[in-house]
Amino acid sequence: MIEIQLDNLVYRLYELTYDEVLVVEPGFSERMSKEEYEGLKVD
């Protein structure tokens, strides 16, 4: 979904850590692991 992609980009643009994202969106760990999140690139 486009909303999920946008959320991910916003989290990375604001340089949120994986743990900070979990505070904002507790269910985030169900769709993305810490390794996947840290591997996201924002160009």
C-alpha distances in whole Angstrom, upper triangle without the diagonal:
4,5,6,7,9,10,11,13,15,16,17,19,21,22,21,22,20,22,22,18,19,21,19,16,18,16,14,17,15,12,14,17,20,20,17,16,20,19,16,18,18,20
4,5,5,6,9,10,11,12,14,15,16,18,20,20,21,20,22,21,18,20,21,18,16,19,17,15,18,17,14,15,19,20,21,17,16,19,19,15,16,15,17
4,5,5,6,9,10,10,12,14,15,17,18,17,19,18,20,19,15,17,18,15,13,16,15,13,16,16,13,14,18,19,21,17,16,19,19,16,17,16,18
4,5,5,6,9,10,11,12,14,16,17,15,17,15,17,16,13,14,16,14,11,14,12,10,13,13,10,11,14,16,17,14,12,16,16,13,15,14,17
4,5,5,6,9,10,11,12,14,15,15,16,15,18,17,14,16,18,16,14,17,15,12,15,15,12,11,15,16,16,13,11,14,14,10,12,11,14
4,5,5,6,9,10,10,12,14,14,16,16,18,17,13,16,18,15,14,17,16,13,16,17,14,14,17,18,19,15,13,16,16,12,13,11,13
4,5,5,6,9,10,11,12,11,13,13,15,13,10,12,14,11,10,13,13,10,14,15,12,12,15,15,17,14,12,14,15,12,13,12,15
4,5,5,6,9,10,11,10,11,11,13,12,9,12,14,12,11,14,13,10,12,14,11,10,12,12,13,11,8,11,11,8,10,10,13
4,5,5,6,9,10,10,13,13,16,14,12,15,17,14,14,17,17,14,16,17,15,13,15,15,15,13,10,12,12,8,8,7,10
4,5,5,6,8,9,12,13,15,13,10,14,15,12,13,16,17,14,16,18,16,15,17,16,17,15,12,13,15,11,11,9,12
4,6,5,6,5,8,9,11,9,7,11,12,10,10,14,14,11,14,16,14,13,14,13,15,13,10,11,13,10,11,10,14
4,5,5,6,8,9,12,11,10,13,15,13,14,16,17,14,15,18,16,13,14,13,13,12,9,9,10,8,8,7,10
4,5,8,11,13,15,13,12,16,17,15,16,19,20,17,19,21,19,17,18,16,17,16,12,12,13,11,10,7,10
4,6,9,12,13,11,10,14,14,13,15,18,19,16,18,21,20,18,19,16,18,17,13,13,15,13,13,11,13
4,6,9,11,10,10,13,14,13,15,17,19,16,17,20,19,16,16,14,15,15,11,10,13,11,11,10,13
4,7,8,6,6,10,10,10,12,14,16,13,14,18,17,14,14,12,14,14,10,10,13,12,13,13,16
4,5,5,6,9,10,11,12,13,15,12,13,16,16,13,12,9,11,12,9,8,12,12,14,14,18
4,5,5,6,9,10,10,11,12,9,9,12,12,10,9,6,9,10,7,8,11,11,14,15,19
4,5,5,7,9,10,9,12,10,10,13,14,12,11,9,12,13,11,11,15,15,18,19,22
4,5,5,7,9,10,12,11,12,15,15,14,14,11,15,15,12,12,16,16,18,18,21
4,5,5,6,8,10,7,9,12,12,11,12,10,13,13,10,11,15,14,16,16,20
4,5,5,5,7,6,7,10,11,11,11,10,14,14,11,13,16,16,19,19,23
4,6,6,9,9,11,14,15,14,15,14,17,18,15,16,20,19,21,21,25
4,6,9,9,11,14,14,14,15,15,18,18,14,16,19,18,20,20,23
4,6,6,9,10,11,12,13,14,17,16,13,16,19,17,20,20,23
4,6,7,9,11,12,13,13,17,16,14,17,20,19,22,22,26
4,6,6,8,9,11,13,16,15,14,17,19,18,21,22,26
4,5,6,6,8,10,13,12,10,13,15,14,18,18,22
4,5,5,6,8,11,10,10,13,15,15,18,20,24
4,6,8,11,13,12,12,15,17,16,20,22,25
4,7,10,12,10,10,14,14,14,17,19,22
4,7,8,6,6,10,11,11,14,16,20
4,5,5,6,9,10,11,15,17,21
4,6,5,6,9,10,14,16,20
4,5,5,6,9,12,15,19
4,6,5,7,10,13,16
4,5,5,9,11,15
4,6,8,11,14
4,6,10,13
4,7,10
4,6
4
